[in-house]
Amino acid sequence: MEREIYFAGGCFWGTEHFFKQIEGVRQTEVGFANGDTPSPTYKDVYTDQTGYAETVRVVYDGDVVDLEFLIDMFFHAIDPLSLNRQGEDEGTRYRTGIYYTSPEDLETIQHVYKAKELEAGQTFVVEVEPLKNFFRAEDYHQDYLDKNPDGYCHLPLSLFEFARKAKCNKPQNQTPWK
């Protein structure tokens, strides 16, 4: 069963590459989410005047990987305490967020979010909102680290290996905390 979720995790090049490594992720696409202007370009978003966050659309096979696992993995790839900054990238376009298209996903998102906050013992600054809008970034941004293996990335290479080896072994089609 094909599903989708949107993650803003700082620079979208590394966030996309991270999610591409996870078994069950079928497609990724980088773009701009939850902003205020029509059809933004990277140059527009870079000004931090459009309200958009660099975001990755993740299409996944719900029979192979569940949303809880993907959200847990997302928290491995971000600093949830850092407002508008991930690594050396700073600005509102680099804020962190989880944007959903299916209202039934909210309960899972909130459950994992709260569990991670409790584990950290601190309040997170990660947005959780319905997806308002998403505009695909220019082609040169798509699969950027595949095309430019030595390109800039705020994520350590070891994190990509971690994602490649991670396996979702929870029972499928169940909400494990119920």
Solvent accessible surface area in square Angstrom, and as a share of the most:
residue,aa,sasa,rsa
1,M,118,0.53
2,E,126,0.57
3,R,60,0.22
4,E,45,0.20
5,I,0,0.00
6,Y,11,0.04
7,F,0,0.00
8,A,0,0.00
9,G,2,0.01
10,G,0,0.00
11,C,9,0.05
12,F,2,0.01
13,W,40,0.14
14,G,0,0.00
15,T,3,0.02
16,E,2,0.01
17,H,32,0.14
18,F,0,0.00
19,F,0,0.00
20,K,68,0.29
21,Q,32,0.14
22,I,4,0.02
23,E,91,0.41
24,G,2,0.02
25,V,19,0.11
26,R,136,0.50
27,Q,92,0.41
28,T,20,0.12
29,E,27,0.12
30,V,0,0.00
31,G,0,0.00
32,F,0,0.00
33,A,0,0.00
34,N,13,0.07
35,G,1,0.01
36,D,108,0.56
37,T,52,0.30
38,P,117,0.73
39,S,78,0.51
40,P,9,0.06
41,T,60,0.35
42,Y,47,0.18
43,K,165,0.70
44,D,60,0.31
45,V,1,0.00
46,Y,115,0.44
47,T,76,0.44
48,D,42,0.22
49,Q,149,0.66
50,T,11,0.07
51,G,27,0.26
52,Y,2,0.01
53,A,0,0.00
54,E,2,0.01
55,T,0,0.00
56,V,0,0.00
57,R,54,0.20
58,V,0,0.00
59,V,3,0.02
60,Y,3,0.01
61,D,27,0.14
62,G,8,0.08
63,D,78,0.41
64,V,51,0.29
65,V,0,0.00
66,D,23,0.12
67,L,14,0.07
68,E,21,0.10
69,F,22,0.09
70,L,0,0.00
71,I,0,0.00
72,D,40,0.21
73,M,3,0.01
74,F,0,0.00
75,F,20,0.08
76,H,85,0.38
77,A,8,0.06
78,I,18,0.09
79,D,68,0.35
80,P,21,0.13
81,L,71,0.35
82,S,24,0.16
83,L,118,0.59
84,N,39,0.20
85,R,86,0.31
86,Q,5,0.02
87,G,45,0.43
88,E,139,0.62
89,D,19,0.10
90,E,106,0.47
91,G,13,0.13
92,T,55,0.32
93,R,20,0.07
94,Y,14,0.05
95,R,29,0.11
96,T,2,0.01
97,G,0,0.00
98,I,0,0.00
99,Y,0,0.00
100,Y,21,0.08
101,T,61,0.36
102,S,28,0.18
103,P,106,0.67
104,E,122,0.55
105,D,6,0.03
106,L,52,0.26
107,E,86,0.39
108,T,23,0.13
109,I,0,0.00
110,Q,78,0.35
111,H,61,0.27
112,V,8,0.05
113,Y,29,0.11
114,K,121,0.51
115,A,46,0.36
116,K,33,0.14
117,E,39,0.18
118,L,149,0.74
119,E,138,0.62
120,A,47,0.36
121,G,63,0.61
122,Q,101,0.45
123,T,111,0.64
124,F,14,0.06
125,V,55,0.32
126,V,8,0.05
127,E,50,0.22
128,V,45,0.26
129,E,66,0.30
130,P,81,0.51
131,L,40,0.20
132,K,125,0.53
133,N,39,0.20
134,F,42,0.17
135,F,62,0.26
136,R,122,0.45
137,A,3,0.02
138,E,56,0.25
139,D,99,0.51
140,Y,124,0.47
141,H,2,0.01
142,Q,14,0.06
143,D,53,0.28
144,Y,40,0.15
145,L,14,0.07
146,D,72,0.37
147,K,112,0.48
148,N,55,0.28
149,P,103,0.65
150,D,147,0.76
151,G,23,0.22
152,Y,102,0.39
153,C,31,0.19
154,H,33,0.15
155,L,14,0.07
156,P,78,0.49
157,L,142,0.71
158,S,80,0.52
159,L,23,0.12
160,F,9,0.04
161,E,67,0.30
162,F,83,0.35
163,A,0,0.00
164,R,111,0.40
165,K,137,0.58
166,A,17,0.13
167,K,115,0.49
168,C,26,0.15
169,N,134,0.69
170,K,72,0.31
171,P,77,0.49
172,Q,48,0.22
173,N,122,0.63
174,Q,117,0.52
175,T,48,0.28
176,P,66,0.42
177,W,72,0.25
178,K,166,0.70
